Amino acid sequence: MYINGEWISTVDYVELKSPYTKEVIAKIPRATKEDVSAAVEAADRAQQAMASLTAIERANILYSIAQAFAKKRLEAAKIISQESSKPLKFALGEIDRTIETYRFAGDEAKRLVGEIIPMDAAKTGQNRFAYTLEQPLGIIAAITPFNFPQNLVAHKVGPAIAAGNTIVLKPASQTPLSALFLAKIIDSTNLPKGAFNVLLGSGGIVGDALVENDKVKLITFTGSPAVGIQIKEKSGLKRVALELGSNSGLIVDRNVNIPYVANKCVTGAFSNQGQVCISLQRVYVVEDAFDEFVEEMIAKTQDLKIGSPLDETTDISAMIHEKEQQRAKQWIAEAIAEGASLLYGGKVEDGILLPTILANVDRKSKVSCQEVFAPIVSINKISSIEEGIEAINDSNYGLQAGIFTNDIQTAFTASKKLSVGGVVINDVPTYRVDQMPYGGVKQSGTGKEGIKYTIHEMTETKLVIWNQEGAL
């Protein structure tokens, strides 16, 4: 592990296996509660050194991280592919986004300012001058998932450094190598020792100890709603930022370019085996376009290449765990038993769950109403846009949704009535760039990611008021 700028061994180790080959690729140390305390203490001691960094110094550290990833792009991507079975083409794309994310964080470090308050707008504000300061919170505990082991980490580490905070990172158990790769990069920068720490181990030990530690000021977590709710319940008065996933829906209107839309949908539904928070899970197609859309979806899905994640031509590989694959198969079977039609896939070949297309899925089927997090997409016929909006909103989640339409009024109506954190017009809801505000409603979480927006979650706004008469 990486604590206080040093590489730390432990007594207890666990084997890390490739989801695709099932071979052991590393032995990973497991942190104890004492290790957690040591990391938090190191972060606490480093706060003064972080506070002394100027904006340009913080920015240059972040730019250095981005430059290191650019130089080691392929190496970083191969690590992701090995430990998570993300196809290499998508892992390379993730590293490209990671580079952008750290660059955005560097830019925002130089723009972190408060605001002037017009005190004399109030009757009793005459002769007073006020402004706000954005000051770092302190120790940020970042708990991150397996599906984007560099870029989702960057969305927590980058803003934390930009704002002058210290960090303790607990990565997903299946993707620790990416976190250690990041630690090696950070170790070569001018970031004060102890300002960034990596703890490996179980959520039950490491995660709980971080949540319960009084010196931690903010828990930023990306993962399941069940765990997110537990964190919020245990966190007391700590700040909590939660990104908890979704079951993203899309409406396809009449008179759109169906081949183009279907191609977008295949990418949105099956990238990284559907293991993406905003993976396209539900598609609602107006009757006039339904048959053509289904035909195009099947044809384009058949063209996907299944195989090793380290092959640059692979589109689909193994899911993160065998138990997750079995769960997905069970949900497919349940949906079919509840009346859905299997149009493509639905079976495992060479250890890989084929991309699966279902039609006429009941709203209460798990593949529709829960987060499937697998290469499964449901396509249902609708008679009107309003029916599609109502179907998408009939969910406990609300991260992002989309609509393809050439009618501007329809687009405006959907943007207002869809109960989600983000509405994407004429693209799939899987679309994201890293500087945009990103976060959902309902069980999709609290708070916003996107560097500028995350920084505000990670700072304390202090008000300073000057009475200009008081010095006279």
C-alpha positions, 0 to 999 in steps of 0.5 A: 500500500502507499501511506505517507509517501512510503510503500507499506507491506502487510501480513495478510494478502489476497490473490487477485485474479483476471476476470477473463483468464481466471489466472492470478495476476497479483497478490494484494495486501489487506489493510487493517484498522491500524493501517487506516488510522496511519493513513488518516494521520498521515493525511492529517499531518500533510494538511499544513503543507497542502495549505501552503501550496499556491494555486499554480503549484497545485495546478502544476502537480495536476498537470504533471500527473496528466503528463505522466499518464500521457507518457504511460498511456498504453501501460496504464490501459493494459493494467485496467484491461488485465484486472477488470477485463475492460477491452483495451480500446475502451481502457485506452479511451479511459486513460485519454479521459483521465488525462483530460480530467487531471488537466481540467483539475489543474485549470480549476485550481487556478480559478478557485475564487469566492465572490463579492457580496453586495452588502448595501443591497440590504438596509443595514448593509451600508458601509460594509464590504464582504467577500467569500473564501473557498477553503479546503475541507481537510481529509477526503476519503475516496471510495471508488468502483472497478468500472473506471479505475482511473477516471472515476478516481481522477474525479475525486483525487483531481478536485481534492488536490485542486482545492488543497485537500489531502486524500485517502483512497480506497479503490475497488478490491478488483482494481487495486493495481490501477490505484497503485499505478496512480500512487507511483505517478503521484510519488514522482510529483511535488505533492507533499508526502502524506497528502495522498494515500492508498489503502487496499482491502475490504469495504467492511474494514477499510471503508467502515473505518474511514467513514467512522474516523472523525478526522475525515471531513468528506466521504466521496463514494461511487458504487451501489445504492445499498452501500451508499445508504449505509455510508450516509447513515454512518457518516454523522455530520461528515459531508457525503457525496454519493454517485449510485448508478441508474437504469438509464432510459432512452426515447426514440422518436419517429423520423430519425436516422435509425441506423445512426441511432442504433449504432449509438445504442449498441455502443451505449448499451454494451461498452465495458460489458454494460458495467457503466453507471449510465449504460443504456438499459431501457429503450422506448421506441415509437411504433412507426420506428420499432421494427426497423430499430430492432432489426438494426440493433440486432445487426449491429450487435452481431458485428461486435467482436467477443474475446480477450480484453487485451486484443485491441479489436475486442468489443465485449469481454468477461464481466467483473465476476462470475457471480455477477454473470450468473446474476445477469443470466438469472435476470434474463431468464426471469424477464423471459418468464415474465413475458419478454422476448429474447431477440439476441444473446442471453447465453454464455460462450467461452466464459463471456455473456453475449450482448443481450437484447430483450423486447417487450419487457415488463416494467417490474422485471429486474432488467427494467426496474433495477440496475442491470450492470451487464450487457443487457438492453431492453427495447419496448414499443410506445405509442407516444413520447409522453408514454416514454417519458412516463416509463423512464420516470417510473424508476427509483433512479434518475441519473441520465436519460436521452431522446432522439428526435427532430422535433424541437418542442418534443426535445424541450418537453422531454428535457423538462419532464424527465426526472433525471440529473441530466438529459441528453438530446440526440445522443444516448444517456451514456454520453459524458465529458469530464467537465460537465456537472454529473449527478442524479436524483432519487436513488442515483445519489447526491452531489455533483461530479465534474471538476468545478462542481466537485471542488465546491463539494470539497471546500468550505465557504467562509464569509468575511465582512468588513465594517468600513465605519469601524476603523474610523 
